[in-house]
Amino acid sequence: MSEFNKENSNNIPKELYSEYEDRPFHTCTRCGETLVDYTEGYHIAKIFKKGEAIFEYALCFSCHADMISEFSADSRIALENFYRENMNQSMGLAGCCLCNAQRSQFDDEEYSIGAMCMGMDMMDGFIICSQCMEKSNSLISSKTRGVWEDFINENFPGVPANALPSPGKLGVI
């Protein structure tokens, strides 16, 4: 098991650290796997509202892929098409990857931020503004909402699933 070393964490921006632990995410929210040792990488997702993180999780690649495979085919296809048609990967963490709005335009509103990481390195990061989160959320089927509710109930006990963002808001595909 690896220990956290602040000297090696420069490549993952602090805003992608766990708010709860005040350090980079250490384990997968779903299976408990140590993330920095997970050779296939991992996904970090956070929701910010008025500059404060209100929801966060990290999933190893296996758990992330497993969760997406549980989504309905209609949701997966709709979200994949939406992201493929609209995503500007060059935005990174500077603005919304779907509508190209600069971060300063929505930084004090709700937005999601995500990243694919490998060890202590961020391989790719993105932000989705609240308007684009709502658009992607509208593509989610009731089956996919159920999968998300199960994920919330299993990993965030005591928090009602409808109090937390949907998978469309987090850009999980």
NORSULCOR-V432062 format. One record per backbone hydrogen bond with DSSP energy under -1.0 kcal/mol. CO is the residue of the C=O (numbers start at 1). NH is the residue of the N-H. Records with the same first field share a line. If there is no record, write none. Layout:
BEGIN
CO: NH + NH
END
This chain:
BEGIN
5: 8
6: 9
9: 12
13: 16
14: 17
18: 22
23: 18
26: 35
28: 32
33: 28
35: 38
38: 41
41: 61
42: 117
43: 59
44: 115
45: 57
46: 113
47: 54 + 55
48: 111
49: 52
52: 49
55: 47
57: 45
58: 29
59: 43
60: 64
61: 65
62: 66
63: 67
64: 68
65: 69
68: 71
72: 76
73: 77
74: 78
75: 79
76: 80
77: 81
78: 82
79: 83
80: 84
81: 85
82: 86
83: 87
88: 91
91: 94
94: 103
96: 100
97: 88
101: 96
102: 105
103: 106 + 107
106: 109
111: 48
112: 128
113: 46
114: 126
115: 44
116: 123 + 124
117: 42
118: 121
121: 118
124: 116
126: 114
127: 97
128: 112
129: 133
130: 134
131: 135
132: 136
133: 137
134: 138
136: 139
137: 140
141: 145
142: 146
143: 147
144: 148
145: 149
146: 150
147: 151
148: 152
149: 153
150: 154
151: 155
152: 156
156: 159
160: 163
161: 164
167: 172
END
